[in-house]
Amino acid sequence: MNNYDKYLSPIGRQLQESAIRRMGTVVARGTDLVSFAPGYPDAALFPWDDLREIAASLLTGADGNTLQYGPTRGYQPLLETLVEVLRARDIRATIDEVIITSGSQQGIDLAARVLVSPGDVVLVELPTFTGGIAALKNAQAELVGVKQQPDGLDLDDLDEVWQRQRRAGKTVKLLYIIPNFQNPTGSLLSLEKRRRLLEWADRRDVLIVEDDPYGSLYFDDVATPAETRPLRADDVNGRVLYLSTFSKTLAPGFRVGWMVAPAALVERFDTAKQSTDLTSGILDQRIVHEAVRRGVVDRLAPTLRALYRHKREVMERALRESLIDRLTWASPKGGFFVWATLPTGQTDTELLERALDHGLVFVIGSAFFVDGSGHDTIRLSFSAPSPDRIVEGVNRLAAAIAAAPVGRTS
Ligand SMILES: Cc1ncc(COP(=O)(O)O)c(C=O)c1O
C-alpha cells in the first residue's frame, strides 16, 4: 500500500512544511555545496569540553532521575535558573509563569494550538520566520502580514491592517513578532516602537508572541544590549508571551527553549504539551542547567558575538566586492542573516535554481512572506560556514546572478 491520502485528516492534509527545513534536505544531498540556507550556529563554537565534562558528571548512574521522565513544565532547577536569566534581561517572572519547551519552536506551536481557533487572524511581520508561519498555519490561523521598515514593524500599517480585519468581522487574536535581529531581515525594532507597540496591543486587545532567539547576539560595533530590551520587560498588563531558547547561545541539539506567559496560560500550555512530548528531554535540560550554573553560557556569549560579527563583515565585504551594483541589503546589527534584494527582473526561485548549479544554496525570500510577495528577495545566513566558505559562496552567488538569461536583468 503506498497511497495513504484517504487516511489523512483535513489538518494532516494541509500541514505546512517549513521552507528552511526543505532547504536543509537539499544541503544534506549536496556534495561541494556552500550553504547560506539554515540559521545553524557554528558547530566549532559548541563548548565541547565543558559539555563532555558535564555529561560525564551527570551520567555516573548515581541519580536515576537523570534519565527518568521529568515534569512537563520542566526540570525545576532549570526553571529556577531561568528566572535569574530572565532577570538579567529585565524580565521579572515567577516560576509559575515559565514553561520549558522543546526549542522555542514548540513554544510557537503551543501558543498557536492553545490560543488560535480556525480562521482567527494572526498578524505577522512581512517577512517572518518560516517555522512561525508553519506552526500558526497548522493551527488554521489566517495569517495577515504587516509591513516592516528599517527599524522594524510599521506601526501605522499594523493599525490599518487591524482595522481592516475588524471591519471584515475577523477576530485578531495575536501578533507574532521577532523584535531582535529578525529572521529573516536582521532588523532591530527601535525602543520607541517597542513602547508604542505595547500601548497598541493594550488599546486593540491583542496578545503579542515575542520570539527572541537572537537578542544576546548583538554586534557591539553597531548595537547595544539596551537596544534589545524585550517587550516583555515593560509589559505591565500581561499582553506578551515571551519565547527564547538555548539553540543559538549554547547548542540547538539540546532542544531546550522556554516560554514566559501569564500563569493561567502556562497551565494551558502545560496541558497541551503533555499530549505532545510529556516532557522535554530531561538529560538535555540537566546538561543545559549545569552549563548555565557553571557560567559556560555567559562565558561563551562574547565569543559568539565576536565570531558572528566577524562573519557578517566577511560576507558584507565579499558582497561589496562582487555584487555592490546588483544586490541591495541593510547591514544587520546582530543575529545570523543578511537579507538582500535582487537586481530588477531576477526572481528568488530562478536564482536558486542557478545557484544550485553553481554549488550554492540559500532560502528564497518569498518563503518568508504570507502574502505571496517577496520574490525579489533572498536570505543569506552567514552563521555556519567558515569565513573562506562565505567568500566562496558569495563568489558563486555573483556567478549565478551574472548567469541570468539576457533580458532578465537591468
Ligand atoms: C525566529 C526563530 N524562532 C524560533 C526558532 C527555533 O528555535 P529553536 O531551535 O529554539 O526551536 C528559530 C530558529 O531558527 C528562529 O529563527
The ligand as an SDF file (V2000), in Angstrom:
LIG
                    3D

 16 16  0  0  0  0  0  0  0  0999 V2000
   12.8760   33.4200   14.9190 C   0  0  0  0  0  0  0  0  0  0  0  0
   13.0940   31.9970   15.3140 C   0  0  0  0  0  0  0  0  0  0  0  0
   12.2390   31.4250   16.1620 N   0  0  0  0  0  0  0  0  0  0  0  0
   12.3880   30.1460   16.5540 C   0  0  0  0  0  0  0  0  0  0  0  0
   13.4310   29.3740   16.0780 C   0  0  0  0  0  0  0  0  0  0  0  0
   13.5120   27.9520   16.5240 C   0  0  0  0  0  0  0  0  0  0  0  0
   14.4240   27.8460   17.5640 O   0  0  0  0  0  0  0  0  0  0  0  0
   14.5800   26.5180   18.4170 P   0  0  0  0  0  0  0  0  0  0  0  0
   15.7970   25.8320   17.9070 O   0  0  0  0  0  0  0  0  0  0  0  0
   14.7620   27.0110   19.8180 O   0  0  0  0  0  0  0  0  0  0  0  0
   13.3500   25.7230   18.2550 O   0  0  0  0  0  0  0  0  0  0  0  0
   14.3500   29.9260   15.1780 C   0  0  0  0  0  0  0  0  0  0  0  0
   15.4200   29.0960   14.6300 C   0  0  0  0  0  0  0  0  0  0  0  0
   15.9980   29.3490   13.6110 O   0  0  0  0  0  0  0  0  0  0  0  0
   14.1750   31.2770   14.7950 C   0  0  0  0  0  0  0  0  0  0  0  0
   15.0000   31.8770   13.9400 O   0  0  0  0  0  0  0  0  0  0  0  0
  1  2  1  0
  2  3  1  0
  2 15  2  0
  3  4  2  0
  4  5  1  0
  5  6  1  0
  5 12  2  0
  6  7  1  0
  7  8  1  0
  8  9  2  0
  8 10  1  0
  8 11  1  0
 12 13  1  0
 12 15  1  0
 13 14  2  0
 15 16  1  0
M  END
$$$$
